[in-house]
Amino acid sequence: MPRGRLRVYLGAAPGVGKTFAMLNEGRRALERGRDVVVGLVETHGRLHTAELLDGLEVIPRRTPAYRGSHFTELDVDAVIERAPKMVLIDELAHTNVPGSRNAKRWQEVEEILDAGIDVVSTVNIQHLESVNDVVQQITGIPQRETIPDEVVRRADQVELVDMSPEALRRRMAHGNIYAPEKVDAALSNYFRIGNLTALRELALLWVAGKVDDQLDRYRAEHGIAETWEARERVVVALTGGPEGETLVRRAARIAARSMGADLLAVHVTRADGLTGGDPAGLARQRTLVEDMGGTYHQVVGDDIPRALLDFAGGVNATQLVLGASRRGRFAQILSRGVGVETTALSGSIDVHMITHAQVKKGRRHASSRAALTRKRRVIGWAMAVLGMPALTAVLLPFRDDSALPSEILLFLLMVVGVSLVGGMGPAVTAAIGGFLLLNYYFTPPVDRFTVYDPENLLALVVYVLVAIMVSLVVDVAARRTREAARASADAEVLSTLAGHVLRGEAALPSLLARVKETFGLVSATLLERTGPPTPDDQSEPEAWRIVATSGGEPCTSPGIADTDVAIDESLVLAVRGGLLDASERRVLEAFAAETAVALRQQRLEEEAGRARPLAEADKMRTALLAAVSHDLRTPLASARAAVESLRGTEIDWSAEDRKELLATADESLVKLNRLVDNLLDMSRLQAGVLGPVLQPVALEEVVPRAMDDLGPLRDRVEGNISVELPEVVADSALLERVLVNLMSNAVRYSPPGEQVLVTGSRHGDHVEIRVIDRGPGIPPEAHDQVFRPFQRLGDRDNHSGVGLGLALSRGLTEAMGGSLMPEETPGGGLTMILTLPISSRAVIA
């Protein structure tokens, strides 16, 4: 059965219209005759969104129970059994109720796609794992529900639902997103112009990256080599010479003229010994490129112009920046040079030839003439085939006036020249041809292939032997130089790899991208065996799992790869895009070893992440012992001192003094009782054995009781709970304790004379209770910290308790199926938002 197609509507923030767009697409598909159902849609009380559900078939949700409460979730089995052509599923990053078959909604969507059903879904940019920390830095609000980027990247279609920040704030002010009582707080916090602008930019850049991936995949699948100027990419070619910094800065200015343009620097390491790369200069230029926001790349190629253009075409570059030639005029006459050759072959890529202070000053290195290119071998054969007859034609008019040794030396000089240019093959051919020409035209009797004088015969034989030996020496030197150049190139690549690791860039995708770029491959894939090895599993895709890949179509097994390197029994690095020679394979083995190290490091980090909660629990126990050692003794000491004073006979206490001592003892024992209750409840929460008794609760009854429990502090709390609020699902006693903790905490930090306000409001299927103070507030980055046990944020005295109040409040709230979140109070202060689900009895009413 073919897999279903996934379409995702991506938005920068809540309220931009993702669900609205999804429902409109569903209605359009229904009008076209497609079988469309609604798997799960959250309207959040938005009237216009709810109207779009009319006429669409809605699959009933499942209602799992968790800690005595019932919740509604997507019913995957019902959707698959119904088998529509298309299903609409909102909020792709949603986290399911604990105990569900899948922890996340996107995993349920994967099941539906595997069943051959098309899915249309929605997600906000802040829920993508790669930008989650950036969003928290921008907004100050952590997002606990995240989704791996790869899930959305694999979608067949991602559509951005965009809206300007001003328009979104107008929608908010008109009450089209949140209820009126939440509008002011939202506009002054999350929905600020700066936040929305930054989130919008993140969404646009992420979608642009997705589009780039699709474009690269399309060009690879259709074999399109020419550049498509969909986005400016400027590539600057570096040699390590002194002109490099000038080229980098000029390329950066060219890239800066286009918004969103990419800057890439590339150095070509040639295998013929003519690299000209100064390692220190390249290191400085690499740092400069990265400081300017660009990336550095290194490739190996015999033909520098072709290697540059292949790299530029591979990254879909639009402009290529080269330095003007540093060679002198005579050298430019013999060869056009890299710049001219690249410009001639560039096609649709714009080439900028940048002048600099080093123009025509010559290269600082001496080119090795022994490392033979194809061009030099062709010239050598031409000299052997045409040069020897030409020399004969020049010497023929003077053969009567010249001696045979002089003619032999001239022919030997020609053979040496051929060997220096073309190597052994052309030189041996020239030597044999010269022997025959000398014998026929210059050795008596002339014009015949005979030799009368034995000395002449010896001279000709010695000539041939010397010519062959010179050719052999030149050929051996050329091969040794070529091998040294290849070793130098490999060393540069390995040096780049070492720097890559030292800079902490050893993530698997980054390493595999380096492998692909260095060897000019189509794809590089790290494969892991899924089971024990078998003799014939090299070509079985089922026996292997793709750990990470870079480039085009990945290899699914080592057997279909052009080159594969076995790292150990379970790991193989497989590449596609051409066979590699022995020296290249040695470098590839170094990359393979580093990918294995990176994989082990990644998995160790994951194990460390799993061990972190255990460390936190141990830290909590240590903090408990440290805190309890003081906080239990303080009320005990006060109560004991009061009781001992009353029992003593040395002092005759007055009735007023006795009353004060009894009040002190009573207050201390009340504190001790509350502390012990908090400690016991926190330990039960940590152990997961605190079982609340959930039932419908009327807030207009619980809130006044909680205010009465505050004692003398109740005069500083003002309650505003409407009797029209629906009942909520909660444990009455636990809810009362949560409210007491929140209100006492708010009073403690409110300035003298300022009232703490307690309000309630309904939002869809839940009720929010807000405890609002006008105290100093809490920085957004510390909102989560105040819920950790044994934290007293900004409170350094040891007389305010162990800091369990907010931690216990959140734990009790979550045990009742609700949530507790902090929010800045407009105008200063902190608002604690207690959210509880509405009881089913209130919903029916």
Secondary structure, 3 states (H helix, E strand, C coil): CCCCCEEEEEECCCCCCHHHHHHHHHHHHHHCCCCEEEEECCCCCCHHHHHCCCCCEECCCECCEECCEECCECCHHHHHHHCCCEEEECCCCCECCCCCCCCEHHHHHHHHHHCCCEEEEEEEHHHEHHHHHHHHHHHCCCCCCCECHHHHHCCCEEEEECCCHHHHHHHHHCCCCCCHHHHHHHHHCCCCHHHHHHHHHHHHHHHHHHHHHHHHHHHHHCCCCCCCCCCCEEEEECCCCCCHHHHHHHHHHHHHCCCCCEEEEEEEECCCCCCCCCHHHHHHHHHHHHHCCCEEEEEECCCHHHHHHHHHHHCCCCEEEEECCCCCHHHHHHCCCHHHHHHHHCCCCEEEEECCCCCCCCCCCCCCCCCCCHHHHHHHHHHHHHHHHHHHHHHHHHCCCCCHHHHHHHHHHHHHHHHHHHCHHHHHHHHHHHHHHHHHHCCCCCCCCCCCCHHHHHHHHHHHHHHHHHHHHHHHHHHHHHHHHHHHHHHHHHHHHHHHHHCCCCCHHHHHHHHHHHHCCCEEEEEEECCCCCCCCCCCHHHEEEEEEEECCCCCCHHHCCEEEECCCCEEEEEECCCCCHHHHHHHHHHHHHHHHHHHHHHHHHHHHHHHHHHHHHHHHHHHHHHHHHHCHHHHHHHHHHHHHHHCCCCCCCHHHHHHHHHHHHHHHHHHHHHHHHHHHHHHHHHCCCCCCCEEECHHHHHHHHHHCCHHHHHHEEEECCCCCCCEEECHHHHHHHHHHHHHHHHHHCCCCCCEEEEEEEECCEEEEEEECCCCCCCHHHCCHHHCCCCCCCCCCCCCCCCCHHHHHHHHHHHCCCEEEEEECCCCCEEEEEEEEECHHHHHC
